[in-house]
Amino acid sequence: MEMTTRQNTVHPMSYYWDIVKDMDNSQKLELVAMLIESVKPMHTMPLLDVVYEEAFPDMNKELYTPEEAYELTMRDIRAIYD
């Protein structure tokens, strides 16, 4: 008995894009709103329910002024793009 496997040559997102690409913008917006609403209940949790010390035990809890935060961010950006 020889088993053959069927390869899926169409990516799932390509399949769905082919279905919705000809919709007008209002239909696409409605679809996006429906998709967001369908995911929302699974992923939303009030921030107060998150225990940050347990979720991020190695996070540095030092607070920065806006100016210090800007300088740190700009230093990282310069390191990447320079």
Backbone as CSV, one residue per row, in Angstrom:
resi,resn,N_x,N_y,N_z,CA_x,CA_y,CA_z,C_x,C_y,C_z
1,MET,0.832,-1.181,0.000,0.000,0.000,0.000,0.875,1.242,0.000
2,GLU,0.694,2.007,-0.972,1.490,3.220,-1.090,0.620,4.419,-0.732
3,MET,1.096,5.223,0.235,0.324,6.390,0.656,0.870,7.620,-0.040
4,THR,-0.011,8.397,-0.561,0.403,9.654,-1.171,-0.151,10.794,-0.336
5,THR,0.638,11.820,-0.208,0.168,12.986,0.534,-0.175,14.082,-0.455
6,ARG,-1.252,14.738,-0.162,-1.687,15.828,-1.018,-1.106,17.131,-0.482
7,GLN,-0.452,17.854,-1.326,0.147,19.112,-0.925,-0.833,20.238,-1.195
8,ASN,-0.985,21.094,-0.202,-1.849,22.249,-0.364,-1.038,23.343,-1.035
9,THR,-1.349,23.633,-2.289,-0.561,24.606,-3.039,-1.118,26.018,-2.907
10,VAL,-2.324,26.155,-2.379,-2.922,27.470,-2.210,-2.847,27.832,-0.732
11,HIS,-2.242,28.975,-0.434,-2.173,29.428,0.951,-3.550,29.907,1.375
12,PRO,-3.944,29.613,2.607,-5.291,30.001,3.044,-5.573,31.497,2.885
13,MET,-4.623,32.361,3.203,-4.878,33.786,3.091,-5.019,34.202,1.628
14,SER,-4.288,33.572,0.744,-4.431,33.876,-0.682,-5.826,33.513,-1.168
15,TYR,-6.329,32.414,-0.690,-7.678,31.984,-1.055,-8.697,33.043,-0.643
16,TYR,-8.602,33.487,0.620,-9.564,34.477,1.101,-9.360,35.836,0.444
17,TRP,-8.113,36.199,0.149,-7.877,37.466,-0.532,-8.537,37.460,-1.907
18,ASP,-8.453,36.329,-2.601,-9.116,36.229,-3.906,-10.620,36.440,-3.786
19,ILE,-11.187,36.058,-2.658,-12.631,36.226,-2.456,-12.979,37.691,-2.182
20,VAL,-12.175,38.374,-1.367,-12.567,39.719,-0.919,-11.929,40.863,-1.694
21,LYS,-10.973,40.586,-2.558,-10.250,41.682,-3.202,-11.132,42.562,-4.086
22,ASP,-12.230,42.032,-4.585,-13.105,42.822,-5.448,-14.229,43.522,-4.697
23,MET,-14.256,43.401,-3.365,-15.270,44.097,-2.572,-14.971,45.592,-2.578
24,ASP,-16.029,46.393,-2.411,-15.767,47.830,-2.283,-15.282,48.118,-0.851
25,ASN,-14.788,49.321,-0.641,-14.171,49.663,0.644,-15.126,49.540,1.820
26,SER,-16.384,49.880,1.630,-17.328,49.784,2.746,-17.558,48.323,3.144
27,GLN,-17.584,47.428,2.168,-17.741,46.011,2.472,-16.501,45.478,3.190
28,LYS,-15.313,45.910,2.741,-14.081,45.490,3.406,-14.038,46.001,4.833
29,LEU,-14.461,47.246,5.047,-14.489,47.820,6.386,-15.432,47.039,7.290
30,GLU,-16.580,46.686,6.767,-17.531,45.895,7.548,-16.952,44.533,7.895
31,LEU,-16.262,43.906,6.954,-15.629,42.611,7.203,-14.547,42.720,8.274
32,VAL,-13.737,43.767,8.184,-12.681,43.969,9.182,-13.296,44.175,10.562
33,ALA,-14.351,44.967,10.641,-15.018,45.198,11.925,-15.551,43.891,12.504
34,MET,-16.112,43.050,11.649,-16.614,41.754,12.111,-15.480,40.879,12.611
35,LEU,-14.361,40.873,11.888,-13.218,40.066,12.310,-12.665,40.547,13.642
36,ILE,-12.550,41.859,13.808,-12.045,42.418,15.065,-12.965,42.042,16.217
37,GLU,-14.249,42.160,16.014,-15.199,41.804,17.064,-15.136,40.323,17.406
38,SER,-14.846,39.488,16.422,-14.799,38.053,16.692,-13.572,37.672,17.508
39,VAL,-12.514,38.457,17.418,-11.278,38.166,18.150,-11.270,38.856,19.502
40,LYS,-11.913,39.982,19.604,-11.879,40.823,20.789,-12.166,40.073,22.096
41,PRO,-13.231,39.296,22.203,-13.511,38.638,23.487,-12.411,37.684,23.947
42,MET,-11.683,37.102,23.020,-10.643,36.153,23.397,-9.408,36.831,23.964
43,HIS,-9.101,38.029,23.496,-7.822,38.627,23.813,-7.866,39.825,24.737
44,THR,-9.013,40.266,25.144,-9.061,41.441,25.997,-9.151,41.025,27.450
45,MET,-8.370,41.710,28.274,-8.395,41.493,29.699,-8.068,42.837,30.339
46,PRO,-8.805,43.232,31.337,-8.481,44.497,31.980,-7.034,44.507,32.472
47,LEU,-6.371,45.636,32.305,-4.970,45.729,32.707,-4.775,45.486,34.190
48,LEU,-5.765,45.803,34.993,-5.616,45.611,36.429,-5.548,44.138,36.807
49,ASP,-6.035,43.262,35.934,-5.985,41.836,36.220,-4.610,41.236,35.968
50,VAL,-3.750,41.948,35.275,-2.425,41.431,34.963,-1.497,41.745,36.129
51,VAL,-0.849,40.732,36.625,0.133,40.935,37.689,1.482,41.104,37.007
52,TYR,1.960,42.344,36.933,3.145,42.642,36.151,4.392,41.980,36.704
53,GLU,4.499,41.878,38.003,5.694,41.261,38.568,5.809,39.796,38.152
54,GLU,4.667,39.113,38.048,4.690,37.714,37.627,4.816,37.594,36.115
55,ALA,4.180,38.483,35.382,4.211,38.408,33.928,5.569,38.829,33.370
56,PHE,6.218,39.796,34.018,7.495,40.325,33.546,8.487,40.391,34.709
57,PRO,8.936,39.243,35.205,9.786,39.268,36.399,11.133,39.967,36.187
58,ASP,11.658,39.965,34.968,12.975,40.552,34.730,12.893,41.984,34.203
59,MET,11.692,42.565,34.200,11.527,43.908,33.664,12.110,44.941,34.616
60,ASN,12.872,45.873,34.061,13.434,46.948,34.845,12.312,47.915,35.218
61,LYS,12.127,48.155,36.484,11.010,48.982,36.932,11.409,50.442,37.120
62,GLU,12.567,50.805,36.618,13.021,52.186,36.710,12.171,53.057,35.794
63,LEU,11.730,54.195,36.299,10.912,55.103,35.510,11.797,56.199,34.928
64,TYR,11.494,56.615,33.717,12.263,57.644,33.025,11.393,58.870,32.800
65,THR,12.041,60.026,32.762,11.334,61.240,32.372,11.071,61.150,30.876
66,PRO,10.135,61.940,30.351,9.900,61.917,28.896,11.170,62.229,28.101
67,GLU,11.977,63.137,28.596,13.210,63.491,27.890,14.185,62.308,27.868
68,GLU,14.306,61.617,29.012,15.197,60.455,29.075,14.690,59.334,28.166
69,ALA,13.392,59.117,28.165,12.813,58.085,27.305,13.059,58.411,25.842
70,TYR,12.919,59.693,25.481,13.173,60.120,24.107,14.627,59.873,23.734
71,GLU,15.551,60.248,24.602,16.979,60.051,24.327,17.325,58.566,24.188
72,LEU,16.773,57.737,25.046,17.023,56.293,24.948,16.489,55.739,23.627
73,THR,15.291,56.183,23.256,14.688,55.727,22.005,15.519,56.182,20.812
74,MET,15.918,57.451,20.815,16.708,57.980,19.703,18.065,57.288,19.623
75,ARG,18.662,56.963,20.751,19.938,56.248,20.743,19.779,54.883,20.062
76,ASP,18.681,54.196,20.386,18.438,52.889,19.767,18.181,53.039,18.268
77,ILE,17.426,54.060,17.885,17.138,54.276,16.464,18.423,54.603,15.706
78,ARG,19.274,55.464,16.289,20.538,55.800,15.627,21.414,54.564,15.483
79,ALA,21.414,53.699,16.502,22.225,52.488,16.441,21.757,51.573,15.316
80,ILE,20.477,51.569,15.044,19.937,50.716,13.991,20.200,51.305,12.608
81,TYR,19.976,52.611,12.443,20.002,53.210,11.118,21.285,53.917,10.754
82,ASP,22.199,54.098,11.675,23.462,54.757,11.332,24.532,53.771,10.973
